[in-house]
Amino acid sequence: RQALAAHLGLDVAQVSVGAGSVALISEAITATSSEGHSVVHGLPSFEAYPQLVRLAGARSAEVPNDASRLDPNGFVTVANVEDARLVLIANPNNPTGTAWRTDEVVSVLNGVASDTMVVLDEAYHEFVTDPDVPDGVALLADHPNLVVLRTFSKWAGLAGLRVGYGAFPSALMPYLWKIKQPYNLNVAADAAARASLADMPMLLANVKRIIAERDRLI
């Protein structure tokens, strides 16, 4: 957590880790939503969202793709109509690969109720080359209902070791600690994550090669 806080330029009290970002998604859902509550997410989007919502006893309020991309206005409308406790935004979206611009993300943050938690799931953040797509961490200071989640699974190749992390508003952290599973990050994963942060140039060079292959494949 200390290494991640230094990497993100945040206070360590704002940083949490878990067995992949999916564990932190589950914690966000559990902390905010249960029977009778709605959680907003895209369709299609990360396949774990509806499963985790269902396990929490809550209901998925799905926003379908519009013209091959997720519609920010649709998210706001559904969140407000459903009085949703939580909004899940994969940016870039998985599996479609489309990404919202900064103004689109901010429009959702400003458009939903101030007590609705918005989770910006940036699992593929390091693969974004469009300068108009935001760095969610830069939005945290102005949006106290925002959570930003990332993972070592993709850019660092640690999918099997399960290392996710999140940047949270300080006011939310005491509630999240109450529901966090104990022993959620093992020693090998911890060591690999810290080693990855210490050797980012080499790992990000791998990311560049993957991006080049992505462009060639398209």
NUTORLUM-377783 format. One line per 10 residues: number of its first residue (from 1); for each residue x, y, z of C-alpha. Coordinates in Angstrom, 1 decimal. Example, Ala and Ser with C-alpha at 12.3 -4.5 7.8 and 13.67 -1.06 7.14 Angstrom:
BEGIN
1) 12.3 -4.5 7.8 ~ 13.7 -1.1 7.1 $
END
This chain:
BEGIN
1) 0.0 0.0 0.0 ~ 2.9 2.4 0.8 ~ 4.5 1.6 -2.6 ~ 1.2 2.1 -4.4 ~ 0.5 5.4 -2.6 ~ 3.9 6.7 -3.7 ~ 3.2 5.6 -7.2 ~ -0.2 7.2 -7.3 ~ 0.7 10.4 -5.4 ~ -1.9 9.6 -2.7 $
11) -2.0 9.2 1.0 ~ -1.6 5.5 2.0 ~ -4.9 5.8 3.9 ~ -6.7 6.1 0.5 ~ -5.2 2.9 -0.9 ~ -6.5 -0.7 -0.6 ~ -5.4 -3.9 -2.2 ~ -7.1 -7.2 -2.8 ~ -7.0 -10.5 -4.6 ~ -7.4 -8.9 -8.0 $
21) -9.5 -5.8 -8.7 ~ -12.5 -8.2 -8.7 ~ -12.2 -8.5 -4.9 ~ -12.3 -4.8 -4.5 ~ -15.4 -4.6 -6.8 ~ -17.0 -7.1 -4.6 ~ -16.2 -5.1 -1.5 ~ -17.6 -1.9 -3.1 ~ -20.8 -3.7 -3.9 ~ -21.1 -5.3 -0.5 $
31) -20.4 -2.0 1.3 ~ -23.2 -0.2 -0.6 ~ -25.8 -2.6 -1.9 ~ -27.9 -5.5 -0.7 ~ -31.5 -6.7 -1.2 ~ -33.7 -4.1 -2.7 ~ -30.8 -2.0 -4.1 ~ -29.8 -1.5 -7.7 ~ -26.2 -1.5 -9.1 ~ -25.8 0.1 -12.5 $
41) -23.4 -1.3 -15.1 ~ -23.0 -1.7 -18.9 ~ -24.2 -4.5 -21.1 ~ -22.0 -6.0 -22.3 ~ -19.3 -5.2 -19.8 ~ -17.1 -7.1 -17.4 ~ -18.7 -10.4 -16.9 ~ -18.2 -10.5 -13.2 ~ -20.3 -7.5 -12.5 ~ -23.8 -9.2 -12.6 $
51) -22.5 -12.2 -10.7 ~ -21.1 -10.1 -7.9 ~ -24.2 -8.0 -7.7 ~ -26.3 -11.1 -7.5 ~ -24.2 -12.6 -4.7 ~ -24.7 -9.4 -2.7 ~ -28.5 -9.9 -3.0 ~ -28.8 -6.7 -5.1 ~ -30.2 -6.3 -8.6 ~ -28.3 -5.3 -11.8 $
61) -29.6 -2.2 -13.6 ~ -28.0 -2.7 -17.0 ~ -27.3 0.0 -19.6 ~ -27.0 -1.5 -23.1 ~ -24.5 -0.4 -25.7 ~ -25.7 2.4 -27.9 ~ -24.1 2.5 -31.4 ~ -21.4 0.1 -30.2 ~ -20.4 2.1 -27.1 ~ -21.8 2.7 -23.6 $
71) -23.8 5.8 -23.2 ~ -22.9 8.1 -20.2 ~ -26.4 9.8 -20.3 ~ -27.9 6.3 -20.0 ~ -25.9 5.6 -16.9 ~ -27.0 8.8 -15.3 ~ -30.7 8.3 -16.2 ~ -30.8 4.7 -14.9 ~ -28.8 5.5 -11.7 ~ -31.3 8.3 -10.8 $
81) -34.4 6.4 -11.8 ~ -33.3 3.3 -9.8 ~ -31.9 5.4 -6.9 ~ -28.8 3.3 -7.3 ~ -26.2 3.0 -4.5 ~ -23.4 2.1 -6.9 ~ -22.4 2.6 -10.5 ~ -19.8 0.4 -12.1 ~ -17.9 1.9 -15.1 ~ -15.3 -0.2 -17.0 $
91) -13.1 2.4 -18.8 ~ -11.9 1.1 -21.3 ~ -14.9 -1.2 -21.4 ~ -14.4 -5.0 -21.3 ~ -15.0 -6.7 -23.7 ~ -15.8 -3.9 -26.3 ~ -12.6 -1.9 -25.8 ~ -14.4 1.5 -26.1 ~ -13.5 4.2 -23.6 ~ -15.1 7.4 -22.4 $
101) -13.5 10.7 -22.6 ~ -12.9 12.9 -19.5 ~ -16.0 15.0 -20.0 ~ -18.1 11.9 -20.3 ~ -16.8 10.4 -17.0 ~ -17.3 13.7 -15.3 ~ -20.8 14.0 -16.6 ~ -21.7 10.8 -14.8 ~ -19.9 11.8 -11.6 ~ -21.8 15.1 -11.6 $
111) -25.1 13.7 -12.9 ~ -25.7 11.0 -10.2 ~ -26.7 11.6 -6.6 ~ -23.8 12.8 -4.4 ~ -24.1 9.7 -2.2 ~ -24.0 7.3 -5.1 ~ -20.6 5.6 -5.3 ~ -19.1 5.5 -8.8 ~ -16.4 2.9 -9.4 ~ -14.2 3.6 -12.3 $
121) -12.7 0.2 -13.2 ~ -9.4 1.0 -15.0 ~ -8.1 -2.6 -15.4 ~ -6.7 -1.7 -18.9 ~ -5.6 1.8 -18.0 ~ -2.0 1.2 -19.1 ~ -3.1 0.2 -22.6 ~ -4.9 3.5 -23.2 ~ -3.2 5.8 -25.8 ~ -6.0 8.3 -26.3 $
131) -5.1 11.5 -24.4 ~ -8.8 12.4 -24.0 ~ -9.4 9.3 -21.9 ~ -9.0 10.3 -18.2 ~ -6.6 9.1 -15.5 ~ -9.2 8.4 -12.9 ~ -6.8 9.1 -10.0 ~ -6.6 12.7 -11.2 ~ -10.4 13.1 -10.7 ~ -10.4 11.8 -7.1 $
141) -9.8 15.2 -5.4 ~ -12.9 16.8 -6.9 ~ -15.3 13.8 -6.6 ~ -15.7 12.4 -3.1 ~ -18.0 9.6 -4.4 ~ -15.4 8.3 -6.9 ~ -13.4 5.0 -6.5 ~ -10.7 4.1 -9.0 ~ -9.7 0.4 -9.4 ~ -6.7 -1.0 -11.2 $
151) -4.8 -4.3 -11.4 ~ -1.4 -5.8 -11.9 ~ -3.0 -8.7 -14.0 ~ -2.7 -7.1 -17.4 ~ 0.3 -4.6 -17.7 ~ 2.5 -6.6 -15.2 ~ 1.3 -10.0 -16.3 ~ 0.4 -11.1 -12.7 ~ -3.1 -12.4 -13.5 ~ -2.4 -15.7 -11.7 $
161) -1.1 -14.1 -8.6 ~ -4.2 -11.9 -8.1 ~ -3.1 -8.3 -7.2 ~ -5.6 -5.6 -7.5 ~ -5.6 -2.1 -5.9 ~ -7.9 0.8 -5.5 ~ -7.8 4.5 -4.7 ~ -10.6 5.6 -2.5 ~ -11.9 8.8 -0.8 ~ -10.6 8.8 2.7 $
171) -14.1 9.0 4.1 ~ -15.1 5.7 2.6 ~ -12.1 3.7 3.8 ~ -13.3 3.0 7.4 ~ -16.5 1.3 6.0 ~ -14.5 -0.8 3.5 ~ -12.1 -2.1 6.1 ~ -15.1 -3.4 8.1 ~ -16.0 -5.8 5.3 ~ -12.6 -6.7 3.9 $
181) -11.7 -10.4 3.9 ~ -8.6 -11.2 6.0 ~ -5.5 -12.6 4.3 ~ -6.6 -11.2 0.9 ~ -3.1 -10.7 -0.6 ~ -0.5 -13.4 -0.2 ~ 3.3 -12.8 0.3 ~ 4.2 -14.0 -3.2 ~ 1.7 -11.6 -4.8 ~ 2.9 -8.7 -2.6 $
191) 6.6 -9.3 -3.5 ~ 5.7 -9.6 -7.2 ~ 3.7 -6.4 -7.2 ~ 6.4 -4.4 -5.5 ~ 9.0 -5.8 -7.9 ~ 6.8 -4.8 -10.8 ~ 6.5 -1.2 -9.5 ~ 10.3 -1.1 -9.2 ~ 10.8 -2.3 -12.8 ~ 8.0 -0.4 -14.6 $
201) 10.0 0.7 -17.7 ~ 10.6 -2.9 -18.7 ~ 7.0 -3.9 -18.1 ~ 5.6 -0.8 -19.9 ~ 7.9 -1.6 -22.9 ~ 6.0 -4.9 -23.0 ~ 2.7 -3.0 -23.0 ~ 3.9 -0.9 -26.0 ~ 4.6 -4.1 -27.9 ~ 1.1 -5.4 -27.1 $
211) -0.4 -2.1 -28.2 ~ 1.6 -2.3 -31.5 ~ 0.3 -5.8 -32.0 ~ -3.3 -4.6 -31.2 ~ -3.0 -2.0 -34.0 ~ -1.5 -4.6 -36.4 ~ -4.3 -7.0 -35.6 ~ -7.0 -4.3 -36.1 $
END
